[in-house]
Amino acid sequence: MIKPSALCATLILAASATTAMADNPKVAMDVSIDGEPAGTITLELFADIAPKTAENFRAICTGEKGDGLDYADSPFHRIIPGFMVQGGDITNGNGTGGKSIYGERFEDENFALDFTGPGQLAMANAGPNTNGSQFFITVEATPWLNGRHVVFGEVIDGMPVLRAIEDQGTRSGRPKSPVVMTDCRQL
């Protein structure tokens, strides 16, 4: 028999988890492959776990800060099958640039989440505390990245689109065809 106090605690925890999930922002990213619409990836941003990182991504998605801080029409410049798809270089488009809403770079917020499977959204970086606008989405579990990249979201719809992007990848990471985020918006 379940004790009333244990039942109450379970219900409160479940309600808290649902509320936190409901409060996390969601964004949609429209993608084209070789100039043709490929579909939309919907992401939940874990503002409850990594608020600064999630806000950086959300604000660049909407373009609300101006100053070129917008993912619209930026490419996925690095795609490695069985690993990840990377984009978000909003300054150079080739993986050598990017900037954040906080300035050029910002610190690693935390490493609270591990890389346990496909569809995890994380910041790309050039070493500790070098986050800008570049991000990647895993296509498999990547545990060797734990403690090196901040996981701050996940794909909640559009995994077939992610797989279509992955299909454009090569071992070198250079896409076979142009893959572009044609639009990005908050839902």
N, C-alpha and C positions, 0 to 999 in steps of 0.2 A: 504494500500500500504506500502511495506517495504521501508524504507529510504535507500539510497545507503550506507551511513555510517554504519548503523546497519547490512546490508548485508555483507559489507567488514569485520566488526568485527567478525561476525559469521563465515565467511570463514577462517579468520586467526586463530580463536580458534580451529576450526575443523582441520585445517592443523597442528597446534601445537600438538593437541592430537594424531593425526596419526603419526607424527614424533616421539613423545615421546614413543609411543607404539612400533614403528619400531626399536627404539634404545634400548629398553629393551631386555636383553639377554633371550634366551629361552633354556631350558634344557630338556632332555629326560631321564627318569628313567625306566629301564627295571625291571620287577618284576617277581619273581617266588613264587608259593604257593605250599608247600609240594614237592619241587623239580621240579615242572613242570612250564614251562613258562606260565605266566598269562597275559602278555601284557605290554604295555608301557604307562606311564603317562607323558604328556608333560606339562611343567610349564613355565609360563612367570614370570620373576623376576622383581620386580618393582624398578629397579635401579634409576629411576627418583624420587622415593619417599623415599626409604631407601637404598641408594647406598652402604653403608658399609655392611649392613646385606646381601643385594643381592650379593655383591662380595664375601663374606665369603661362602655363599651357592654355588655359581657358581664355585669358585676355588676348593672347596671340591668335587663337582660333577666331575670336570675334573681330579682331582688328581694331578694337575700341580705343587703344592707346595711340593710334596713328604712328608717325615716324617710321613707317616701313615694317612695323611689328604686326605681320599678318601672314598666315600660312597659305592664303589663297594664291593659287598658281605657282606654288613652290614644288619642286620635284622630290620624289623618293630617289635619292642619289646613290644609295648603297643597298643592294638586295642580295642576301646570301641564302640560298635554299637550305633548309634544315637548321637555320639559325635565327635570322631576323630581317626586317625591312626597316631602313633608316631614312628619315627625312628631316625637314625643319631648318635647313640652312637658308634662312630668309634673306641673307645678304649676298651670298655668292652662288648659291644653288648647287654647289659641288662638294660640300662637306668640309670646306675650309673656313666657313664663316658662321654667322649667327649671332644673336644677341638676345638678352632677356629684357623683361619689363623693368628690372631692377638696375639696369646698366649693362655693361658688356657681359659680365659673368656673375653667378651667385653660387653660394656654398651648397654642399650636399646637405640636405635637410635631415635625413635619417636613412637608415637601412633596415627599417622595420619589416619590410616584406621581402621574401625570397623569390627567386625565379623558379617557379614550380611547373610551368606549362606554357602552352601557346596562348597568345592574345594578351600578354602583359605589356603595359605601356611604361617605358622608363626613359630617363634622361640619358642622352649620349654625352660623353665628355672626353676631355683630353687629359684626364687625371683628376685627382681630388680637387673638389671645389671649383670646377670649371664649367658649370652648367650654363647654357645659354638658351637657344631655341631648338637645338637639334634633339631629336628623340628617336626611339626605336620601339618596334612592336615585335615581340618574340613569336616565332612560329613553332617552337619546341621548348621544352624545359632547358634552361641554361644556368645550372647551379654554379658554374665557375664565375659568374658575374655577381654572385651574392657579395654584398659589402663593398661593391665597386660602382654600382649605378643605382640611383634612386628609382624604385618602382612606385608609381603614383597613379596608376589606373589600369583598366582592362577593357578589352573588347566585349561588349554586351550584345552586339548584333553586327553581322557583316563578316563573319569568318570566311565565307566563300570569296569575298572580295580580297581579304588578306591572302588567301591561298592563290588567287589570280595574280596578285602582286608578286608573291613568292615565285610563281612560275616564270616571271620575267627576270629572275636573278641568275647570277653566274658565280662560279667559285671565287672570282676576283672581286665580286660585289658590283661590278658595272652592269647596269640594267641592259637587257637585250633591246628593249624599246623604251621610249620615254614614259614614265609613270609619274603623274602629276596630281597633287591635291588641288582640284579645281575650285573647291569652296570648303569652308569650315565654319561652323556656327554652333552656338549654344542652343540646346533644346529646352 
